Amino acid sequence: ETLWVGDFSKLNKNGTFYAYVRGESPSPSFKISENPLKGMLKAALRTFYYQRCGDLVRPRYSGRWHHGKCHLKDSFSGTDGNLKMDLSGGWHNGTGYGKFLSPTAYSIAVLMDAYSSYAENIKSINLGFRESRNTIPDCIDIIQRGLNWTLKCQVPCGAVISGIDGFERGKQPHQCKAGRIAKTGKGGIYSTVTTAVFAALHAKATIFFKNSDPEFAKKNLDAAQRAWDYLQKQEKTVPSDAGEFSDFHDLDESLWATAELYAATKKRKYETAFEKIFLSVSFDDFLSVKSTDTRQMAMRTYLKYGENNNLKKKYLKIYQCFIDNTLEKSSKNAYGISLSADEYKETNARLLEYAIEMSYAKKYFKNTKYMQIAENNMNYILGQNPFSLCFVSGFGKISVKHFRNNWFNSDGINAVPPGYIPFGADTLNASQLSNKPACCYSNTAECGRPSEISLSNQARLVYLILSLLESSEIEEK
């Protein structure tokens, strides 16, 4: 294809414009304003309201997209039937009505990092919900809701359940009346993978709430330490049993857990465990991104709170190789994005994750050039792609209008709420659509995996927008 790129950086007037080249059709119209991403940031945060499970999603706050209370009977009776655990609440993770701990935990962790890094641009956002009337920033309300549900998932021995499955095709959330049973791990044993993720998340929450809510911080730390104590008694990895969210190895998750536990407690035993795990992880594992990148989560925390400077230097040398490799891929891509030809799998998720890594690279290496790749990735998501399609619903002249999602496919509304981003082009799950990797997507609910949404991508989108807002403010100064 022929790609034309326009640079409008010198156009400093607010308004709606279009580009025109003689002999060609005019481009879709676009807006130029001082803060073009702030509306999208608010919409992306609001999606966590739409995903709520257990509560009324009220038309007063959500407009056309609303439903009654749902899945109030979600529960777990233990592997021997002697427990009675209420697992209502939380969020539906994406396509169906399932609720899984690992992707929920990852999403909460990303939001905590986003708030900690960019509080000035997020703490004042009023999402217009019932909770918005209190004195707590809405983003923190979102984070605390998620943590309250994950805390419910811990059993007395310290282990945690993997989640609750539930597709229930063709039904709106409140029409699903049957009780749902939680999943443990493979073979009915509690998963070490999920338990390590839980330990990491709640240790991280300890630091996040230490000053604002010491009692809640202590509750999180107690839960994290009990989870880690359980893990120390296990002789082998027990994979999670969470459908597409299943994971078969717990090394990355344990690395993250020890980093967060050391940060929260400064106990040497956790740093020693971290060092041991770090040395057993392949360096190649740090040279790519994946859907829930707990390795990089671990290293971000350790770089901030860890004491072993030699280990930090060793990691940053590896990380610089990763960044240099990403820069090279970007230079060879016509759109300037950070993907090679074989990486168009869950394309939008990868673009978001790579962009977030570029924001961290800017912090670590004090070089603002890395944010150009983050901007390129965001531009691709917003319409500078083969479809001229904005992958964030409700924004741009032409945006995504259909998702593979139980609720949105059964509510009778031929539209989706603003602020959602699907996984995007996927050569693994939609190769039948095109022989061009970037075109393995269609704007239909029938597209399958490329048109699915997830909490993880919503959290990533929030983080990326905040990092770009900060970057633009620095440039203006």
N, C-alpha and C positions, 0 to 999 in steps of 0.2 A: 504494500500500500504506500501511497505518497502521504507524508506527514508534514503539515505546515504548523510551525510554532510561532505564536505572536507574543511579543513582550510589551505589556501594558504598564510597566512599572513607572513610566514617566507621566502617565495619565492620573492626575491626582484630584480629579473632580468626582464627587459622588453622583451616581446615576445609573441608568440602565443603557447598555450599549450592545452593538453587534459589530462583527468584523465582516468586511466585504472585499473580495478580490474580483477584479473585472473578469467576466466570463464564467464566474462561479456563483453558486447560490449563497445568499447571506448566511452567516453562522447563526446558531441559536443565540438569543439575547442573554446577556450576563450583567450582573450588578457589580459595581465597584463602590466600596464603602470603607470606612476606617476599620471596622471590626466585622468583616464578612463571616467569620466562623463562630461568633458568639451565639447566634441563633441555633446553629447546628450543635454546638456544645450542650445547650439547654435541652434540645430535642433528644440527643443521645443519652443524656442522663434520665430523661423522662421514660425511656424505654424500660427502665428497671421497675417502673410502676406498672406498666402493661404486663410484665412478666410475673407479677405477684401471684402466689398460690395461697389459698386459704382465705383471703380477704375479698371483700367486695371491691371490684374495680369500677368505680362510680363514674357515670356519665358527666357528673359535675366537674370531675378532674380529668377525664380521659376522652370526652367528646363522644364520637360515634362508637368507639371501641371500648365496650364495657361488658362485664359479666358478674354473675352472682358469686357467692362464696363457693369454693370448690375444694375437693380432696381433703375434707375435714377428718376423714377416717384414716389418713396415712399413719401407719404405725409399725412397730417392730416388737416381736414377742421373744426375741433372743434365739440363739441356736438350739436351746433346749426347751423353749416355750415358757420359761419362767419369768420373762420380763414383760413389762407393759409400758412401751415408750411411745409418746405422742410425737409424730414427725410431721404434723401439719405446719404450714407456713413456708417461708423461703420463696424461691422463684422457680418457675418452669424454665428449664435450661435452654430450650430452643424449639426444635421441630414439633415435638409432642409435648406431653405434660410431665415428662420425667424430671426428677430432681436428683442430681448427682453431685457428690461432695467435691470431687477434684476440680471440675470446671467452675463450680461455684466459688471454691476457695481461691482459685487463680484469679477470678474476676474481682473478688473482694481485695485481694492483695494488690492488684493493679490500681484499683481505685484509692487504696490507702497511699500508695506511692504517688499517685497523681495529686492527691490532696496535700501530702507532705511537701511535694516539690513546687506546687503552683497554687498555694492556698489563696493568694490575693485574687486570682482570676476565677476561683470557684466557690469560695466560702459565701459570697454574697448572692449567689444565684438562687432565686426563689422559683421553685418548680410549680407553685400553685396548688400543692396538695394540702390535705388536712394537717399533716405534720409541719407544714411550712409556717404554721402559726407559732410554733415553739421557738425557743432561743437557739436551738441547735441547727447548724448549717445543714441544708437538705442532703448534701453529699454524705455527711457523717450519719444522718438518719438511714440512708441507703446502706452504708457499710455496716451499721449496727444491726439492721434487720437481717442481713446475710449472716453475720456472726451468731445472732441468736438462734438461727436455724441450724447452722453447723454444730453448735454446742449441743443441740438436741441429739445429734448423731453419735455421741460417745456413749459406750456401754460401760458398766461399772469396772471392768477389768482394765480400762484405758484405751482399748481398741475402738474403732469406729466402723459404721456401716458404709458401704460404697454408694448407696443411693436408692432411689425408688424409680422403677421403670413405669412407663405409661404412655402409650401412643393414642389409643382410643379414637381411631379415625372417624371423622365426620361429626364429632360431638364438640360442643363448646365446653369450656372448663366446668361450669356449674351443672352440666348435664351428666357428668361422670359421677355416678352415685356409689359404685362399688368401692369397697375398701381395698387399699393397695399394700402389698407387703414389701418391706425393704430387702435390699440385697446386701449380702455380707461380702464375701470374696469368692474366688474360685473354690469349688468343692465345699461350699458352706462354711469356710473358715474365714475369720476376719482378715481383711487385706492389709498387709504391711505397707503397700504402696499408698493406699488411702490414709492409713494411720499416720504415715510420715508427713503427708501433705497437711493433715489436720494439725500435727504438732508445729509445723512451720507457720501455718496461718495464725494460730492462736498465740504463738510466741511473738509474731510480728504485731499482732493486735495489742499485746502487752505494752510495747513501746508507744504505739499510736495513741492509746488511751491513758498512758501513765499520768499525765498532768491534768487532763480534762475530766477523767472518771477513774480514779485510783481503784475503787472497788471493782469495777468491771474489768480493769486491767489485771487485777489479781485473779479474778475468776478465769480469765483467758490463760494466764500463766499456769495456774493449777492444772487446767485441762491439757495444756501442751506438755507439761512435764509428765503427767500420767500416761499420755500417749507414747512419749519417748521411753518411759520405763517399761511399757508393754513391749515395745519393739526390741529392747535389749534382751528379752527372754525368748525371742523367736530365733530359730536356727536357720530358717530359709525364707526366701521371698514368697509371699502369697499374693498373686496378681489380684487386681480389683475385678469385680464382675459388674461392669457398668455399660454393657453394650458397646457402642462406638467409642465411649470414653474409657474403655478398659486399658490397663497398663500392666505389663508383665515384668517390669524391673523396678526396684525401689532405690537404686543408687542415687539418681538425680534428686529424688524427693528427700532422701536422707541427708544429702549434702545441704539442701535448703533448710531442713529442720535443724541441723546442728548450727548453721550460720545464724538463724533467727534465735535459737535458744541461747547461744553465746551472747548475742547482742542484748537479749533481754535480761540475762542473769550475770554475765561476766564470769561464769564458772568455767574453770580451766578444762574440766572434763568434756565440755561441749566443743571447745576449740580443738582439743586433741582429736576428738572423733571427726571433726571437720577436716583437719589436716590429713588424717588417714584416708578418708574417702576421696578427698581431692587428688591425692597421689595415685589413686586406683582408677580414676576417670581418664578415659582416652582423650588426648588433646584434640583429636578430630571432633570430639563431641562438642567442643566449644567453638567450632568454626562454621556452624550453621544455626538456623532457627527451626523450631518446631512449634506445634500448635499450642502447647502449654509449657513454656520454656522455664522449668524450675531450676535448671542449671544456672542460667543467667540471673534469675531471682536470687539464688544463693550467693553468687559472686558480688552482686550489687550490694547486698547487705554486708558481706564480709569486708569489702573494700571500705565501707563506711565505719564499721565497728571493730573489725579484726585487729589483732596485734602483731601477727607474723608478717613483717614487711618484706621478707624474702619471698614468701608465698605470693604476696600481692604483686610484687615486681614480675614474678614468673607468669602469673595470670595475665597481667597487662601486656606482656610481650606476646602472649598467645592471642589476646583480644585485639591487639594492633594488627596481627595477621588477618584476623577475621574482618576487621574494618577495611584493610587494604584490599582484600579479596572482594568485598562488597563494592568499594569504589571502582574497581576494575570492571565488575559486572555492569555497573551503572554506565560507565563510559562506553560500553559496547552495545547498550540497549538504545534503540531509537527514541524511546520515551524518557530515557535517563533514569529508569527505575532499577531497583536492586535485584532483579531476577535474571537468571540465565534461562535458556530455552527449556531446560528440564525441570524448572521449578514452578511451573504454572499448575500447581495443585493447591486448592484452597487459596487462590491467588490473593484475594483481599486480606485474608488473615496473615499471609506472609508479608505483604506490603506493609501492613500495620506494624507487625513485629520488627521488621527491618528498620522501619522509620523510628520506632521507639529506641532501638539500639543506637541509631545515629544520634539521637538526643543525648544518650548516655556517653557516647564517644566524645561529643562536644564538651561534656563536663570533665571527663577523664583527661582528655588531651588538650583542652583549652583551644579548640580549633572550630570556628563557626562554619567552616566549609562543609562539615558533615551534614549540617541542616539542609543543604541544598538537595541532598538525596531524599531526606525526609519530605521536603516540599515536592519533589518530583513524584514520590510515591503517592502523596496526598492528591496532587494534580491528576494523576492517573485515576485514582478512586473517584474524583469529582467530575471526570468527563474527558480528560485527555487520554482516551483509550480507543481501541478499534470500533467501539459501539457509539462513541460520542455520548455515553450514558453516564449519568451521575449515579454511583452505586449506593449513595445515601438517600433513602426514601424521603420524598417530600421536598427535595432541594434541586435546583437547576431546572432548566427548561424541559429536559427529558430525564426522568429518574426511574429507578426500579419501582415497579408497581405490584409485583407478585412474588410471594415467598412460598416455599413448601413448609407450611405451618398449620397445625391442626385448627387452631382458633381462627386465624385469618382466612382459612379455606372453608370454614363452616359458618361464618357469622352473617353471610348474605350481603356483605359490603364489598363492593368491587374496588377496594382501595386498602392501603395499609397505613399505619400511623407513621408520622415522620421520624427520622432519626435512626432507622435501622440500616444495617449493612449486611448483605449476604456474603457467603464464602467466596463467590465469584468463580471465574473460569477454572476448570479442573480437568486436566488431561487424564487423570486416573478414573474419575467417575462420570465424565461426559465427553469422552473422546469421539463418540458417534456424531457429535454436533459439528465438528470441524477438524480438518487436518492441520490447522494452525493453533498452537497451544493457547494463545491469548483469546481465541474465539470459542473455546469450549464452554459456552454459556449461552443461555437464552433467558429472556425476561418473562418467564412463565413459571407457574407453580409446579409444572410437570418436569421441570429441568432436573430435579433431584438435588443431590448434595450442593451443587453450585448456588442454588436459590434458598438454601437453609440459613437460618440466623442462629446466633449463639450469644450467651452472656459474655463469653470471653472476648468476642469481637467488639461488643458494645463497650466494654471497659477499655479495650485498646484504643478505640476511636476517641473516647473521652481523653485519654492520656495524650494521644497524638495532637489533638486540637489544642490542648493546653500548652504543649511544648512549642507549637507553632505560634500561638498567640504571644508567648513570652519572647520568642525569637524575633517576632516582628516589632515588639515594643522596644527591645534592645537596639535594633537597627534604627528605629526612629530617634532614639536618644543620641 
